[in-house]
């Protein structure tokens, strides 16, 4: 990765995010130990009244070093968190824009959207994760909406090829992958009021895209999309990366990115 002005590296320099913004279509790459893991992953949203799929790159902040620490409920162990973060602003119209916050800790990249425009409804989340190479996936089918479903109780598919479609509506999060000896978990964190629990949809042999709830699910009864009350902030979408499965198991990334419970 060469353009440090639009990239973010982890404090230990092993994990890297790089923004690409060509023809007003923002994408990003992910590398681990300088080995490409993901390429040309999409960024963007489509709102009912605002198409944020094609955006002009605006201000890119300097990298901000973050130091934090917390204890989980019932534990005396202090978990230290070191991260590097920068905010990338995309211009939609005068006074309206989409900000992507990119935070990188030693074993995870977190992406979060902030919309400061008018109230709207989220019709589609274009965020995608495109693996460079083939590999294996451990993913859970998302139950079709019904009485008592989705229940998130379906067996996980065991080591299927990355990009395998599902007969179910979509795949659930979290999802585990192995490609060229590198282990990746896709997850989300800090799902607060005004947010939804996302799914994954396959797009081609190597790509998964964020999927919204279906109109029949829970309180999501409006086919026009999920409500967006400005200023709106999405959950953190997480890419957890490790050289082995033990690192994924031991990772505290999901709680590292979450706000403290009250």
Residue pairs with C-beta under 8 A, 6 or more apart in sequence:
1 7
1 16
1 18
1 29
1 31
3 18
3 19
5 60
6 18
6 19
6 20
6 21
6 60
6 88
7 16
7 17
7 18
7 19
8 16
8 17
8 63
8 84
8 85
8 86
8 102
8 103
8 104
8 109
9 15
9 16
9 17
9 84
9 104
10 16
10 83
10 84
10 104
10 105
10 106
10 107
11 65
11 82
11 83
11 84
11 105
11 106
12 106
14 32
14 33
14 106
15 30
15 31
15 32
15 104
15 106
15 107
15 108
15 109
15 241
16 30
16 31
16 32
16 34
16 104
17 28
17 29
17 30
17 102
17 104
17 109
18 28
18 29
18 30
18 31
19 26
19 27
19 28
19 60
19 88
19 102
20 26
20 27
20 28
20 29
20 40
21 27
21 55
21 57
23 54
24 54
24 55
24 56
25 42
25 44
25 53
25 54
26 42
26 43
26 44
26 55
26 57
26 90
26 100
27 40
27 41
27 42
27 43
28 38
28 41
28 43
28 111
29 36
29 38
29 39
29 40
29 41
30 36
30 37
30 38
30 41
30 109
30 239
30 241
31 37
32 182
32 241
32 243
33 243
35 180
35 182
36 132
37 131
37 132
37 179
37 182
37 184
37 241
38 129
38 130
38 131
38 132
38 239
39 130
39 132
40 130
41 127
41 128
41 129
41 130
42 126
42 127
42 128
42 130
42 209
43 100
43 111
43 126
43 127
44 52
44 53
44 54
44 55
44 98
44 126
44 127
45 52
45 53
45 98
45 113
45 115
45 122
45 124
45 125
45 126
46 52
46 53
46 122
46 123
46 124
46 126
47 115
47 120
47 121
47 122
47 123
47 225
47 228
48 120
48 121
48 122
48 123
48 224
48 225
49 118
49 120
49 121
50 92
50 96
50 117
50 118
50 120
52 90
52 92
52 98
52 115
53 126
55 90
55 91
55 92
55 98
56 90
56 91
57 88
57 89
57 90
57 91
58 89
58 90
58 91
58 97
59 87
59 88
59 89
60 86
60 87
60 88
60 89
61 86
61 87
61 88
62 86
63 84
63 85
63 86
64 84
64 85
64 86
65 82
65 83
65 84
66 81
66 82
66 83
66 84
66 85
66 103
67 80
67 81
67 82
68 80
68 81
68 83
69 78
69 79
69 80
69 81
70 78
70 79
70 81
70 255
70 260
71 77
71 78
71 79
72 79
72 255
73 261
79 252
79 255
79 256
81 105
81 256
82 105
82 106
83 103
83 104
83 105
83 256
84 103
84 104
85 101
85 102
85 103
85 104
86 101
86 102
87 99
87 100
87 101
87 102
88 99
88 100
88 101
88 102
89 97
89 98
89 99
90 97
90 98
90 99
90 100
91 97
92 98
92 117
93 117
95 117
96 116
96 117
96 118
97 116
97 117
98 113
98 114
98 115
99 113
99 114
99 115
99 116
100 111
100 112
100 113
100 114
101 110
101 111
101 112
101 113
101 114
102 109
102 110
102 111
103 109
103 110
103 112
103 236
103 257
104 110
105 253
105 256
107 240
107 241
107 242
107 247
107 251
107 253
108 238
108 239
108 240
108 241
108 251
108 253
108 256
108 257
109 238
109 239
109 241
110 189
110 236
110 237
110 238
110 239
110 253
110 257
111 127
111 236
111 237
111 239
112 190
112 233
112 234
112 235
112 236
112 237
113 232
113 233
113 234
114 231
114 232
114 233
114 234
115 228
115 230
115 231
115 232
116 230
116 231
117 230
118 230
119 227
119 228
119 229
119 230
120 228
120 230
121 222
121 224
121 225
121 226
121 227
121 228
122 212
122 225
122 226
122 227
122 228
123 224
123 225
124 212
124 225
125 198
125 209
125 210
125 211
125 212
125 234
126 209
126 210
127 209
127 210
127 237
128 203
128 207
128 208
128 209
128 210
129 186
129 207
129 208
129 209
129 239
130 206
130 207
131 162
131 163
131 177
131 179
131 184
131 206
131 207
132 179
132 206
133 179
133 180
133 206
134 161
134 162
134 179
134 205
134 206
135 161
135 162
135 177
135 178
135 179
135 180
136 159
136 160
136 161
136 162
136 177
136 178
136 179
137 157
137 159
137 160
137 161
137 162
137 163
137 164
137 175
137 176
137 177
138 156
138 157
138 158
138 159
138 160
138 175
138 176
138 177
139 156
139 157
139 160
139 166
139 171
139 172
139 175
139 176
139 200
140 152
140 154
140 155
140 156
140 157
140 171
140 172
140 175
141 154
141 157
141 166
141 167
141 168
141 170
141 171
141 172
142 150
142 154
142 166
142 168
142 169
142 170
142 171
142 172
142 199
143 149
143 150
143 151
143 152
143 153
143 154
143 168
144 150
144 168
144 169
145 169
145 214
145 216
145 217
150 172
150 217
152 172
154 168
154 172
157 164
157 166
162 177
162 179
162 205
162 206
163 202
163 204
163 205
163 206
163 207
163 208
164 202
165 202
166 202
169 199
169 211
169 214
170 199
170 200
170 201
170 211
171 199
171 200
171 201
171 202
171 208
172 199
172 200
173 186
173 187
173 188
173 197
173 198
173 199
173 200
174 185
174 186
174 187
175 185
175 186
175 187
175 200
175 208
176 183
176 184
176 185
176 248
177 183
177 184
177 185
177 186
178 184
178 245
181 243
182 241
182 242
182 243
183 241
183 242
183 243
183 244
183 245
183 247
183 248
184 239
184 240
184 241
185 238
185 239
185 240
185 248
185 251
186 200
186 208
186 237
186 238
186 239
186 240
187 238
187 240
187 253
187 254
188 197
188 198
188 235
188 236
188 237
188 238
189 235
189 236
189 238
189 253
189 254
189 255
189 256
189 257
189 258
190 235
190 236
190 257
190 258
190 259
191 197
191 235
192 233
192 235
192 259
194 227
194 228
194 229
194 232
195 234
195 235
196 212
196 213
196 220
196 226
197 213
198 210
198 211
198 212
198 235
198 237
199 210
199 211
199 212
199 213
200 208
200 209
200 210
200 211
201 208
201 209
201 210
201 211
202 208
202 209
203 209
210 237
212 220
212 225
212 226
213 220
213 226
214 220
215 221
215 222
215 223
220 226
236 257
236 258
238 253
238 254
238 257
240 248
240 251
240 253
242 248
242 251
